[in-house]
Amino acid sequence: MTRYIYIVALLIVFNIAKAQEIRYVNADNGLFLRDTPSQDSKRIDKLVYGSELEVTERTNLKLDVQDDNEVISGEWVKVTCKDDIHNNRSGYVFNGFLTNKKLKKRFRVDFEDFTLEFENLRAEIIGDEQVSTYESDSIDAILELGETVEGKTIRVRHHSKYKSIEVFQRHENSISIIADGPHCDLVDWKHFYSAWEPLNPTKKHGVFKTVTYDVSAWNKFIPVDMKDFKNAVKEHCGEEWHKLIKDTKTINDGATDISISKMYFKVIFTTLHDEKIEKVIAFDIPIGC
């Protein structure tokens, strides 16, 4: 009886382990989920970098894929998509572009002519509407607390032929009133806006590096009338906050703090017919802490 229980236990452990064979998409350009284990079969979806999959079946159908100057060897496997965005759909993928290492997803915005990706960036597009392609010329997003857009890699993946792709960056500064712990942010008052700065492309096609700002950039602001400033604090923050700055001579003194509240990225996509398509993404950045 003991031996029987031991065998049953091993079978249960084996089946659980098999059912939980989790892999992640490690293909920069994404990986097609197909209807059958064949490159000629119908494409169900394109799985983005970092998508979580559960391998449910191995077909033993071998395949070699040319990736630049490297040959990737593997086989077709059946998978179920674990990410909610894919609604647990099942299909077949080539496992040469799968890894068992959990990968950080890329913040991604799909436009009609190109897709913009930020590597290792935790952010969410503002708004509840779930769409596959964004038609708006301006998209608002918010960073997770402690996250930054500085020093990140941006990839512009074109969906059609083009003449040029340019990427620009600028920032917006706002004022906060700092107390012992809490703060009041004057995000609806005056701001400083930096000039648009072109991002230099890297050696890789369509890949750019974002600008990292120094302390002086974070502290810049426009000239303001101190009476108007104090009235704005009283109106937007309240009397208790106004008391903290009522004797302040400049906006750089006392309880006031200037910091970057938004970062903007503009992509100018020029088609073969010289049509310029301009899209802007604005990231809200938690300030005053």
C-alpha positions as CSV (number, residue, x, y, z in Angstrom):
1,M,0.0,0.0,0.0
2,T,2.8,2.4,0.9
3,R,4.5,1.8,-2.4
4,Y,1.2,2.4,-4.3
5,I,0.7,5.7,-2.5
6,Y,4.3,6.7,-3.3
7,I,3.8,6.0,-7.1
8,V,0.5,7.9,-7.1
9,A,2.2,10.9,-5.4
10,L,5.0,10.9,-8.0
11,L,2.5,10.8,-10.8
12,I,0.6,13.7,-9.3
13,V,3.8,15.8,-8.9
14,F,4.8,14.9,-12.5
15,N,1.4,16.0,-13.9
16,I,1.4,19.2,-12.0
17,A,5.0,20.0,-13.1
18,K,4.0,19.2,-16.7
19,A,0.9,21.4,-16.5
20,Q,2.9,24.3,-15.2
21,E,5.6,24.4,-17.9
22,I,5.7,28.2,-18.2
23,R,7.6,30.0,-20.9
24,Y,8.0,33.6,-22.0
25,V,8.2,35.1,-25.5
26,N,11.8,36.2,-26.1
27,A,11.4,37.5,-29.7
28,D,12.1,41.2,-30.1
29,N,9.6,41.5,-32.9
30,G,7.0,39.3,-31.3
31,L,6.0,35.7,-32.0
32,F,3.1,34.4,-34.1
33,L,0.6,32.1,-32.5
34,R,-0.6,29.8,-35.2
35,D,-3.6,27.5,-35.8
36,T,-1.5,24.4,-36.6
37,P,2.2,23.6,-36.2
38,S,3.3,25.0,-39.6
39,Q,4.7,28.3,-40.9
40,D,2.0,28.2,-43.6
41,S,-0.9,27.9,-41.1
42,K,-3.3,30.7,-40.1
43,R,-2.0,33.3,-37.7
44,I,-4.2,33.6,-34.6
45,D,-2.3,36.4,-33.0
46,K,1.1,38.0,-32.6
47,L,2.4,37.6,-29.0
48,V,4.5,40.5,-27.8
49,Y,7.9,40.2,-26.1
50,G,7.5,39.0,-22.5
51,S,4.1,37.3,-23.0
52,E,3.6,34.4,-20.5
53,L,2.7,31.0,-22.1
54,E,1.9,27.6,-20.7
55,V,3.3,24.7,-22.9
56,T,0.6,22.1,-23.0
57,E,1.9,19.8,-25.8
58,R,5.2,19.0,-27.6
59,T,4.8,18.0,-31.2
60,N,8.4,16.8,-31.9
61,L,8.1,18.7,-35.2
62,K,11.6,20.2,-35.5
63,L,12.3,23.6,-37.2
64,D,15.3,25.7,-37.9
65,V,14.8,29.5,-38.3
66,Q,17.3,32.0,-39.7
67,D,17.5,35.0,-37.4
68,D,20.0,37.5,-38.9
69,N,23.2,35.5,-39.1
70,E,22.2,33.0,-36.5
71,V,20.2,29.7,-37.0
72,I,17.7,29.1,-34.2
73,S,16.8,25.4,-33.7
74,G,13.7,24.2,-31.9
75,E,10.3,22.6,-32.4
76,W,6.6,23.4,-32.6
77,V,4.8,23.4,-29.2
78,K,1.2,24.0,-28.3
79,V,0.7,26.7,-25.8
80,T,-2.1,28.5,-23.9
81,C,-1.7,32.3,-23.4
82,K,-1.6,33.1,-19.7
83,D,-1.9,36.9,-20.2
84,D,-5.4,38.3,-19.8
85,I,-4.9,40.4,-23.0
86,H,-4.9,37.2,-25.0
87,N,-8.0,35.7,-23.3
88,N,-6.2,32.3,-22.7
89,R,-6.2,31.5,-26.4
90,S,-4.4,28.4,-27.5
91,G,-2.3,27.6,-30.6
92,Y,1.2,26.6,-31.8
93,V,4.5,28.5,-31.6
94,F,8.1,27.9,-32.4
95,N,9.8,27.3,-29.1
96,G,13.2,28.6,-30.3
97,F,12.1,32.0,-29.2
98,L,10.8,31.0,-25.8
99,T,12.6,31.2,-22.5
100,N,11.9,30.0,-19.0
101,K,13.2,33.3,-17.6
102,K,10.4,35.7,-16.7
103,L,10.9,38.8,-18.8
104,K,9.9,42.4,-18.1
105,K,7.3,43.5,-20.5
106,R,7.7,46.6,-22.6
107,F,5.4,49.5,-22.4
108,R,3.8,49.5,-25.9
109,V,1.6,51.8,-27.9
110,D,0.3,50.7,-31.3
111,F,-0.5,53.3,-33.9
112,E,-1.6,52.6,-37.5
113,D,1.8,53.2,-39.1
114,F,4.2,52.2,-36.2
115,T,4.4,50.8,-32.7
116,L,6.3,52.5,-30.0
117,E,7.9,50.4,-27.3
118,F,9.8,51.4,-24.1
119,E,11.9,48.6,-22.6
120,N,11.7,47.9,-18.9
121,L,9.1,50.5,-18.2
122,R,6.2,50.1,-15.9
123,A,3.4,52.5,-17.0
124,E,-0.3,52.4,-17.9
125,I,-2.2,54.4,-20.6
126,I,-4.7,56.7,-18.9
127,G,-8.3,55.7,-19.7
128,D,-10.3,52.5,-19.5
129,E,-10.8,52.0,-23.2
130,Q,-9.0,48.9,-24.5
131,V,-8.1,49.3,-28.2
132,S,-5.8,47.5,-30.5
133,T,-4.7,50.6,-32.5
134,Y,-4.6,54.1,-31.1
135,E,-5.9,56.7,-33.6
136,S,-5.4,59.8,-31.4
137,D,-2.4,62.0,-32.0
138,S,-1.7,62.4,-28.3
139,I,-1.7,59.6,-25.7
140,D,-1.5,60.1,-21.9
141,A,0.1,57.6,-19.7
142,I,1.2,57.4,-16.0
143,L,4.3,55.9,-14.5
144,E,4.3,53.6,-11.6
145,L,5.6,55.1,-8.4
146,G,9.5,55.1,-8.4
147,E,9.6,54.5,-12.2
148,T,11.5,56.7,-14.6
149,V,11.5,57.2,-18.4
150,E,15.1,58.5,-18.4
151,G,17.8,56.4,-19.8
152,K,15.4,53.9,-21.4
153,T,15.5,52.2,-24.8
154,I,12.8,53.2,-27.3
155,R,12.0,51.0,-30.3
156,V,10.0,52.3,-33.2
157,R,8.6,49.3,-35.2
158,H,7.2,50.5,-38.5
159,H,4.2,48.8,-40.1
160,S,4.7,50.4,-43.5
161,K,7.5,51.7,-45.7
162,Y,8.9,55.1,-44.8
163,K,11.5,57.8,-45.5
164,S,12.5,58.7,-42.0
165,I,11.7,58.3,-38.3
166,E,12.6,61.0,-35.8
167,V,12.0,60.9,-32.0
168,F,12.1,64.0,-29.7
169,Q,11.9,64.4,-26.0
170,R,11.0,67.3,-23.7
171,H,9.8,67.7,-20.1
172,E,7.4,69.8,-18.0
173,N,8.2,71.1,-14.5
174,S,5.7,71.9,-11.8
175,I,5.7,73.2,-8.3
176,S,4.9,71.3,-5.1
177,I,4.4,72.5,-1.6
178,I,6.1,70.1,0.8
179,A,5.0,69.4,4.4
180,D,6.2,66.7,6.8
181,G,5.1,63.8,4.6
182,P,2.2,65.0,2.4
183,H,2.6,67.5,-0.4
184,C,0.3,69.6,-2.6
185,D,1.1,69.7,-6.3
186,L,0.2,72.7,-8.5
187,V,-0.1,70.6,-11.6
188,D,-3.0,72.9,-12.9
189,W,-1.1,76.1,-12.5
190,K,2.0,77.4,-14.3
191,H,4.7,75.1,-15.8
192,F,8.2,75.3,-17.3
193,Y,8.5,73.4,-20.7
194,S,11.9,72.5,-22.1
195,A,12.6,72.6,-25.8
196,W,12.1,69.5,-27.9
197,E,15.4,67.6,-28.0
198,P,16.1,65.1,-30.8
199,L,17.1,61.6,-29.7
200,N,20.1,60.1,-31.4
201,P,19.4,56.7,-33.0
202,T,21.6,53.8,-31.9
203,K,23.4,51.4,-34.2
204,K,20.2,49.3,-34.2
205,H,17.6,50.2,-36.7
206,G,14.7,52.2,-35.2
207,V,16.2,52.1,-31.7
208,F,16.7,55.3,-29.6
209,K,17.9,56.1,-26.1
210,T,16.0,58.6,-23.9
211,V,17.6,61.6,-22.3
212,T,18.6,61.6,-18.6
213,Y,18.2,65.0,-17.0
214,D,20.6,66.6,-14.5
215,V,19.6,68.5,-11.4
216,S,19.5,71.9,-13.1
217,A,16.9,70.6,-15.6
218,W,14.7,69.4,-12.7
219,N,14.8,72.8,-11.0
220,K,14.0,75.1,-13.9
221,F,10.9,77.2,-13.9
222,I,9.5,80.4,-15.5
223,P,9.5,83.8,-13.7
224,V,6.4,84.1,-11.5
225,D,4.8,86.9,-9.5
226,M,5.0,85.8,-5.9
227,K,1.6,87.3,-5.0
228,D,0.0,85.2,-7.8
229,F,1.9,82.2,-6.6
230,K,0.7,82.5,-3.0
231,N,-2.9,83.1,-4.1
232,A,-2.7,79.9,-6.3
233,V,-1.5,77.9,-3.3
234,K,-4.3,79.2,-1.2
235,E,-6.9,78.4,-3.9
236,H,-5.6,75.0,-5.0
237,C,-4.1,73.7,-1.7
238,G,-5.8,75.5,1.2
239,E,-5.0,77.8,4.0
240,E,-2.7,75.4,5.9
241,W,-0.5,75.0,2.9
242,H,-0.6,78.8,2.3
243,K,0.8,79.3,5.8
244,L,3.9,77.3,4.8
245,I,4.9,79.7,2.0
246,K,3.3,83.0,3.1
247,D,6.8,84.5,4.0
248,T,8.6,82.9,1.1
249,K,10.5,85.4,-1.1
250,T,11.1,83.1,-4.1
251,I,9.7,79.9,-5.4
252,N,13.0,78.1,-4.7
253,D,12.8,78.7,-1.0
254,G,11.1,77.2,2.0
255,A,8.5,74.5,1.5
256,T,8.4,74.9,-2.3
257,D,9.9,72.3,-4.5
258,I,10.2,72.3,-8.3
259,S,10.5,69.0,-10.2
260,I,9.6,67.3,-13.4
261,S,5.9,66.4,-13.6
262,K,5.7,65.1,-17.2
263,M,7.9,63.8,-19.9
264,Y,6.9,64.0,-23.5
265,F,8.0,61.9,-26.5
266,K,7.2,62.9,-30.1
267,V,7.6,60.6,-33.1
268,I,7.6,62.1,-36.6
269,F,7.1,59.3,-39.1
270,T,7.6,60.4,-42.8
271,T,6.0,58.2,-45.4
272,L,7.3,57.5,-48.9
273,H,4.8,60.2,-50.1
274,D,6.3,62.8,-47.7
275,E,3.3,62.7,-45.4
276,K,4.4,63.5,-41.9
277,I,2.6,61.5,-39.2
278,E,3.2,63.0,-35.7
279,K,2.3,61.2,-32.5
280,V,3.0,62.3,-28.9
281,I,3.0,60.3,-25.7
282,A,3.0,62.2,-22.3
283,F,4.0,60.4,-19.1
284,D,2.7,61.7,-15.8
285,I,5.4,61.5,-13.1
286,P,4.6,61.5,-9.4
287,I,6.1,64.6,-8.0
288,G,6.9,66.2,-4.6
289,C,8.3,63.1,-3.0
